[in-house]
Amino acid sequence: MSVSPPRWSQNASQLENPAQPQVAQPHATQAQVTQHASTPDPLTATVASRLHVSRETTPRHARARAPQLTPSSGIHQVSGSPGVGHDVTSEGSSVASRPPRGDSGWTPIAEEAERATRVKHPSDRLPRPAQRRVLAVANQKGGVGKTTSTVNLAAGLALQGLRTLVVDLDPQGNASTALGVEHRAGTRSVYEVLLGACAITDVVAVSPQSSNLLCIPATIDLAGSEIELVSMVARESRLRRALSSAALDELGVDYVFIDCPPSLGLLTVNALVAAPEVLIPIQCEYYALEGLGQLLRNIELVQAHLNPTLSVSTILLTMYDGRTKLADQVTSEVRTHFGDQVLRTVIPRSVKVSEAPGFGQTVLVYDPGSRGALSYVDAAREIALDHRYLRPDHLDTNRRYPAGGHPDGREVAR
């Protein structure tokens, strides 16, 4: 039985037809090689164009390979929301002066180490406010970042030279855990302060993370305090009496952050009565907006009947995920409605921020070079450099922002 050879198409190339002998191609000239190297590769151009995204949306391993395709600066700015994809130092300035990523001196580890050094050893100190600021961090919705924002903002201010006190008013005691302060059952805490058994100077503890960071811990006993406070005289103002000017002067603090529980009960009312300012963390999701109206109505009731000086001074957007359109929509709606009350800094979703409390630390100590740590440092600087609360000698009257601070159009880390 004979088998006929295959019939090849007349249009078949030399590689497709093994019967035809291969003809060696002449070597390309130097001019042809130079012309080919200068011609942009469509695939390379497409990949390079996709690298013009924020660092929030770019995976770490993709950013490590970026030197071959990105410009020499290695930094890309995305139009739209300010600050997306822009690296910022602890002083708020761009890190465009660092070595280009294509150079042999740049590595992802070296970059993170540089950021950690700037966070832990800032080159300047923040100015003290004209008057001591007391802020209640409140939102009745759970899981929006109240405790996380409280401890990290306080740590950010403390690392930059401001003495800060955190009052843990949540029976879960999560703020005490993050600051490394003892809060087991039997420890003297804010519970005894509310009942009038102790002064705040008797229960305050210094966080091991910074000598400028103080904490009044909360124990599980605080869970039953709302029932005990019902029958007491002036039950809504127990915390305000405890946080008197004389007691805070003795501690020498510049900022007081009150971490409220996720409810609108008597403990939260005590915090709203004791603090002239309210800081509202808002998660960049739809459910966070639903309960915001109810919280604002309660603030108006406290303002009308118990604390006329109360106002919403600061709104912080947390858990920002640049990969979703919903986060941008929520951010846009909040900024449109509240305007200058919303900080320009947005706190991104970060695994390091969630891991830090498990080690009894804030993210600024656990991983100071992470995006979450940089964002909280920027947010703390925005709060401290708010011209409404600074002395006149710290202001630039021509530009209306703090002297030596940041202009209104500065970019912040996302």
C-alpha positions in Angstrom: 0.0 0.0 0.0 1.5 3.3 -1.1 0.9 6.6 0.6 1.1 9.7 -1.5 2.9 12.7 -0.1 0.7 15.5 1.3 -0.3 18.3 -1.1 0.8 21.6 0.2 -1.0 24.8 -0.6 0.6 27.0 -3.1 0.3 29.9 -0.6 2.0 27.9 2.2 5.1 29.6 3.6 8.4 28.0 4.0 7.8 27.3 7.7 4.5 25.5 6.8 6.1 23.4 4.0 8.9 21.2 5.4 9.7 19.9 1.9 11.1 23.2 0.8 14.6 24.0 1.9 15.1 26.8 4.4 16.9 29.8 3.0 19.1 31.7 5.3 18.1 35.3 5.7 20.8 37.9 5.3 21.9 39.7 8.5 20.1 43.0 9.1 22.1 46.1 8.8 22.8 48.4 11.7 20.4 51.0 10.3 17.6 48.5 10.1 18.2 47.4 13.7 18.1 51.1 14.8 14.9 51.8 12.9 13.3 48.7 14.4 14.3 49.6 17.9 12.8 53.1 17.5 9.5 51.8 16.2 7.1 51.5 19.1 5.7 48.1 19.7 1.8 48.3 19.7 1.6 45.7 22.5 4.2 47.6 24.6 2.4 50.9 24.0 -0.9 49.4 25.1 0.6 47.9 28.3 2.3 51.2 29.0 -0.9 53.1 28.6 -2.6 50.9 31.1 0.0 51.6 33.7 -1.3 55.2 34.0 -3.6 54.2 36.9 -3.5 54.9 40.6 -1.2 53.0 42.9 -4.4 51.9 44.7 -5.6 49.9 41.7 -2.1 48.6 40.5 -1.0 45.4 42.2 2.3 45.5 43.9 4.0 43.0 41.6 2.8 45.1 38.6 4.3 48.2 40.1 7.6 46.4 40.6 7.8 45.7 36.8 6.9 49.2 35.9 10.4 50.6 35.3 10.6 49.0 31.9 7.5 50.8 30.6 7.0 53.9 32.6 8.7 57.3 32.2 11.8 58.1 34.2 9.9 59.7 37.0 7.9 56.6 37.7 4.9 58.6 39.0 1.6 58.9 37.2 -1.2 61.3 38.0 -4.8 60.4 37.2 -7.2 63.1 36.3 -10.4 63.3 38.4 -10.3 62.9 42.1 -7.2 64.7 43.6 -4.4 62.6 44.9 -5.2 59.3 43.3 -2.0 57.6 42.4 0.3 60.2 43.8 2.8 59.3 46.5 3.0 61.8 49.3 5.6 62.2 52.0 4.6 62.8 55.7 5.1 66.5 54.9 2.6 66.3 52.1 5.1 66.9 49.3 5.5 64.7 46.3 8.2 62.1 46.3 9.2 62.8 42.7 12.7 63.6 43.9 13.4 60.0 44.7 15.6 57.9 42.4 13.8 56.8 39.2 12.5 53.3 39.2 14.7 52.4 36.3 17.8 53.1 38.3 19.6 50.4 40.2 19.1 52.2 43.5 15.3 51.8 43.5 13.5 48.7 44.8 10.0 48.4 46.3 11.5 47.5 49.7 13.8 50.6 49.6 10.8 52.8 48.8 8.7 51.4 51.6 11.6 51.8 54.0 12.0 55.4 53.0 8.3 56.1 53.6 8.5 54.4 57.0 11.4 56.6 58.0 9.5 59.7 57.0 6.5 58.6 59.1 8.4 57.6 62.2 10.9 60.5 62.1 9.1 63.6 60.6 11.3 66.5 59.7 8.9 69.1 61.2 6.5 69.5 64.1 2.8 70.4 63.8 1.7 73.7 65.4 -0.4 73.5 68.6 -4.0 74.6 68.2 -5.1 78.0 69.5 -7.3 76.2 72.1 -7.4 72.5 73.1 -9.6 70.5 70.7 -11.9 67.8 71.9 -13.4 65.6 69.1 -16.1 62.9 69.5 -15.6 60.2 66.8 -19.1 59.1 66.2 -21.2 57.0 63.8 -23.9 54.7 64.9 -23.1 52.3 62.1 -20.6 49.7 63.0 -17.6 48.8 61.0 -17.0 52.2 59.4 -13.6 52.7 61.0 -14.3 54.8 64.1 -11.8 53.1 66.4 -9.3 52.6 63.7 -9.4 56.3 62.7 -9.4 57.4 66.4 -6.2 55.6 67.4 -4.3 56.2 64.1 -5.2 59.9 64.0 -4.1 60.3 67.6 -0.9 58.4 66.9 -0.2 60.5 63.8 -0.6 63.7 65.9 1.5 62.3 68.7 4.4 61.3 66.4 4.5 64.9 65.1 4.9 66.5 68.5 1.3 67.0 69.8 0.2 65.5 73.1 -3.0 63.6 72.5 -5.5 61.8 74.7 -7.8 59.0 73.6 -10.9 58.3 75.7 -12.1 54.8 75.0 -15.9 55.0 75.4 -16.7 51.7 73.7 -17.3 48.7 76.1 -15.5 46.5 73.6 -12.2 48.3 74.5 -10.8 48.1 71.0 -9.1 51.5 71.2 -7.3 50.4 74.3 -6.2 47.2 72.6 -4.8 49.1 69.6 -2.8 51.5 71.9 -1.4 48.6 73.9 -3.0 49.8 77.2 -4.2 47.3 79.8 -8.0 47.0 80.0 -8.8 43.7 81.6 -11.7 43.4 84.0 -10.8 45.1 87.3 -8.7 47.8 85.7 -9.7 51.3 86.6 -11.2 52.8 83.5 -13.6 55.3 82.1 -16.4 53.4 83.9 -15.2 54.6 87.3 -14.8 58.1 85.7 -18.4 58.2 84.6 -19.7 57.1 88.0 -17.6 59.7 89.7 -15.4 57.3 91.6 -12.2 58.4 90.0 -10.7 61.4 88.2 -9.2 61.0 84.7 -5.8 61.6 86.1 -6.1 58.5 88.2 -7.0 56.2 85.3 -5.0 57.6 82.4 -2.3 55.4 81.0 0.6 56.2 78.6 0.7 54.2 75.5 4.0 52.3 75.0 4.0 53.5 71.4 4.6 57.2 72.2 5.1 59.3 75.3 2.8 61.9 73.7 -0.1 59.4 73.4 -2.3 58.9 76.4 -5.4 56.7 76.8 -8.2 56.3 79.3 -9.1 52.6 78.8 -12.5 50.9 78.7 -13.4 47.6 80.4 -16.3 45.3 80.0 -17.9 47.0 83.1 -18.8 49.9 80.8 -21.4 47.7 79.1 -23.7 48.2 82.1 -23.0 51.8 82.6 -25.9 53.0 80.5 -28.4 51.3 82.9 -26.6 52.7 86.0 -26.5 56.2 84.5 -30.3 56.4 83.9 -31.0 57.2 87.6 -28.2 59.6 88.0 -28.4 63.4 88.1 -27.1 65.1 84.9 -26.5 61.8 83.3 -25.8 63.3 79.9 -23.0 65.5 81.1 -21.0 63.1 83.3 -18.1 62.9 80.9 -18.0 66.6 80.3 -17.5 67.2 84.1 -14.8 64.6 84.1 -13.0 66.2 81.1 -12.7 69.5 82.8 -10.2 72.1 81.7 -8.3 71.8 85.0 -7.9 68.0 84.6 -6.9 68.3 80.9 -4.4 71.1 81.8 -2.9 68.8 84.4 -2.3 66.2 81.6 -1.1 68.9 79.2 -2.9 67.5 76.2 -3.5 69.4 72.9 -6.1 67.0 71.4 -8.7 64.7 72.9 -10.4 62.0 70.8 -13.4 60.3 72.3 -14.1 56.9 70.6 -17.9 56.4 70.7 -19.7 53.0 70.6 -21.6 52.0 67.5 -25.0 53.3 68.8 -26.9 56.4 69.7 -27.2 55.6 73.4 -26.3 57.4 76.5 -22.6 56.9 76.1 -22.6 58.5 72.7 -24.7 61.4 74.1 -22.2 61.9 76.8 -19.5 62.2 74.2 -21.5 64.7 72.1 -22.1 66.8 75.2 -18.4 66.7 76.2 -17.0 67.6 72.8 -17.4 70.8 70.8 -16.5 69.0 67.6 -17.7 65.8 65.9 -15.6 63.7 63.6 -17.7 61.4 61.5 -15.9 58.5 59.7 -17.9 57.4 56.6 -17.3 54.2 54.8 -17.3 54.5 51.0 -20.4 52.3 50.6 -24.1 53.0 50.3 -25.2 51.7 53.7 -22.9 54.2 55.4 -24.9 57.0 53.9 -28.3 55.6 55.0 -27.6 56.1 58.7 -25.8 59.5 58.3 -29.1 61.4 58.3 -30.2 59.9 61.6 -26.8 60.7 63.2 -27.1 64.3 62.0 -30.6 64.7 63.5 -29.3 63.4 66.9 -26.4 65.9 66.7 -28.9 68.7 66.1 -31.0 67.6 69.1 -27.9 67.6 71.3 -26.9 71.0 69.9 -30.4 72.4 70.6 -30.8 71.1 74.2 -27.5 70.1 75.7 -24.4 71.5 73.9 -25.0 74.6 71.8 -21.3 74.7 70.8 -21.5 71.3 69.1 -20.7 71.1 65.4 -19.6 68.6 62.7 -16.1 69.9 62.0 -14.6 66.9 60.2 -15.7 64.1 58.0 -13.3 61.4 57.0 -13.9 58.9 54.2 -12.6 55.5 55.0 -12.2 52.1 53.3 -11.9 53.7 49.9 -11.5 51.1 47.1 -10.4 52.7 43.9 -11.4 49.6 41.9 -15.1 50.3 42.3 -17.3 53.1 40.9 -19.4 53.0 44.0 -16.5 54.4 46.1 -16.1 57.3 43.7 -19.9 58.0 43.7 -20.1 58.0 47.5 -17.0 60.2 47.7 -18.5 62.7 45.2 -21.9 62.8 47.0 -20.3 63.4 50.4 -18.1 66.1 49.1 -20.9 67.8 47.3 -23.1 67.9 50.4 -20.6 68.7 53.1 -18.0 70.7 51.2 -14.9 71.8 53.2 -15.9 69.6 56.2 -14.6 66.6 54.3 -10.9 65.9 54.5 -9.1 65.7 51.2 -7.3 62.7 52.4 -9.1 59.4 51.9 -8.2 56.3 53.8 -7.8 53.3 51.4 -8.6 49.7 52.2 -5.4 48.2 53.6 -4.7 44.8 55.1 -2.0 46.3 57.3 -4.5 48.6 59.0 -6.6 45.5 59.9 -3.7 43.5 61.1 -2.2 46.1 63.4 -4.7 45.8 66.3 -3.9 42.1 66.5 -0.4 43.1 67.7 -1.6 45.8 70.0 -0.3 48.5 67.8 -1.5 51.3 65.5 -0.7 51.0 61.8 1.8 53.8 62.2 3.9 51.5 64.4 3.0 48.2 62.9 3.9 49.1 59.3 4.7 52.8 59.0 5.6 52.5 55.3 2.1 51.2 54.2 -0.4 53.2 52.3 -2.8 53.2 55.3 -0.1 54.7 57.6 0.7 57.4 55.1 -3.0 58.3 54.7 -3.6 58.6 58.4 -0.5 60.8 58.7 -1.9 63.1 56.0 -5.3 63.1 57.6 -3.8 64.0 61.0 -1.9 66.9 59.4 -5.0 68.2 57.7 -6.8 68.2 61.1 -3.9 69.9 62.8 -3.4 72.5 60.0 -7.0 73.6 59.8 -6.9 77.4 59.8 -10.1 77.6 61.8 -8.3 76.3 64.9 -4.8 77.8 64.6 -3.4 80.9 66.2 -3.2 83.9 63.9 0.6 83.8 63.9 0.5 80.3 62.3 -1.6 81.5 59.4 -0.7 82.9 56.0 -3.3 85.6 55.7 -2.7 86.0 52.0 -3.4 82.4 51.1 -5.7 81.4 54.0 -3.9 78.2 54.8 -1.4 77.5 57.5 2.0 79.0 57.1 4.4 76.3 56.1 1.4 74.0 55.5 -0.2 72.9 52.3 -2.0 74.9 49.7 -5.6 74.1 48.9 -4.7 72.2 45.8 -2.1 69.9 47.3 -2.4 66.2 46.4 -2.8 63.6 49.1 -2.3 59.9 49.3 -5.2 57.7 48.4 
